[in-house]
């Protein structure tokens, strides 16, 4: 998973400033707004979720009667998480 995050960071560096040429958008030293890096934190959580679900790590035991439902749900969660990561 760290490799996936490192690859993402190389493609999408964390600048922290929307437009570095405009002074009114600069962030004061020591001050970080939630929106600046919030998307990266959410992205990291989503990537961890994708890793857990794709690597078949056992989180809970599911009765056989419900396994098909949860497999479909798990697939939908993975697909939705990947879409959200791309949007971030």
PLY file of the C-alpha trace (Angstrom):
ply
format ascii 1.0
element vertex 88
property float x
property float y
property float z
element edge 87
property int vertex1
property int vertex2
end_header
0.00 0.00 0.00
2.76 2.54 0.69
3.94 2.02 -2.91
0.51 3.01 -4.19
0.51 6.16 -2.05
4.05 7.07 -3.14
3.12 6.65 -6.79
0.05 8.84 -6.27
2.12 11.53 -4.52
4.57 11.64 -7.43
1.72 12.19 -9.88
-0.19 14.60 -7.62
2.21 16.57 -5.40
0.84 18.29 -2.31
1.30 22.00 -3.05
-1.00 23.40 -0.39
-1.66 26.54 -2.43
-4.17 26.72 -5.28
-2.19 29.26 -7.27
1.30 30.00 -5.99
1.61 33.17 -8.07
-1.22 34.93 -6.22
-0.32 36.31 -2.81
-3.87 36.35 -1.45
-4.02 32.54 -1.62
-0.85 31.90 0.33
-1.03 30.16 3.69
0.68 31.75 6.67
3.61 29.76 8.11
2.40 27.26 10.68
-1.21 27.55 9.55
-2.78 24.72 7.59
-6.40 24.78 6.58
-8.40 21.54 6.53
-9.18 21.87 2.81
-5.51 22.08 1.94
-4.59 18.52 2.86
-7.98 17.07 3.81
-8.39 15.40 0.45
-5.06 13.62 0.85
-6.05 12.28 4.25
-9.34 11.01 2.84
-7.46 9.52 -0.11
-5.10 7.66 2.24
-8.05 6.24 4.18
-9.72 5.12 0.95
-6.51 3.48 -0.29
-6.20 1.60 2.99
-9.81 0.45 2.66
-9.17 -0.73 -0.91
-6.09 -2.65 0.25
-7.97 -4.39 3.06
-10.86 -5.39 0.81
-8.76 -6.45 -2.18
-6.31 -8.55 -0.17
-9.14 -10.60 1.39
-8.14 -9.79 4.94
-10.74 -11.27 7.27
-12.39 -8.46 9.17
-15.60 -10.23 10.24
-17.00 -13.70 9.80
-20.07 -13.69 7.54
-22.65 -16.51 7.60
-22.80 -18.50 4.36
-26.36 -17.34 3.69
-25.18 -13.71 3.41
-21.82 -14.20 1.69
-23.03 -13.47 -1.85
-24.66 -10.21 -0.74
-21.50 -9.06 1.03
-19.27 -10.01 -1.91
-21.36 -7.76 -4.15
-21.31 -5.02 -1.51
-17.54 -5.36 -1.15
-17.08 -5.12 -4.93
-19.21 -1.96 -5.03
-17.22 -0.42 -2.16
-13.92 -1.10 -3.94
-15.18 0.39 -7.23
-16.65 3.45 -5.52
-13.48 4.00 -3.48
-11.31 3.83 -6.59
-13.55 6.39 -8.31
-13.32 8.71 -5.29
-9.53 8.35 -5.17
-9.34 9.33 -8.85
-11.52 12.38 -8.21
-9.34 13.50 -5.30
0 1
1 2
2 3
3 4
4 5
5 6
6 7
7 8
8 9
9 10
10 11
11 12
12 13
13 14
14 15
15 16
16 17
17 18
18 19
19 20
20 21
21 22
22 23
23 24
24 25
25 26
26 27
27 28
28 29
29 30
30 31
31 32
32 33
33 34
34 35
35 36
36 37
37 38
38 39
39 40
40 41
41 42
42 43
43 44
44 45
45 46
46 47
47 48
48 49
49 50
50 51
51 52
52 53
53 54
54 55
55 56
56 57
57 58
58 59
59 60
60 61
61 62
62 63
63 64
64 65
65 66
66 67
67 68
68 69
69 70
70 71
71 72
72 73
73 74
74 75
75 76
76 77
77 78
78 79
79 80
80 81
81 82
82 83
83 84
84 85
85 86
86 87
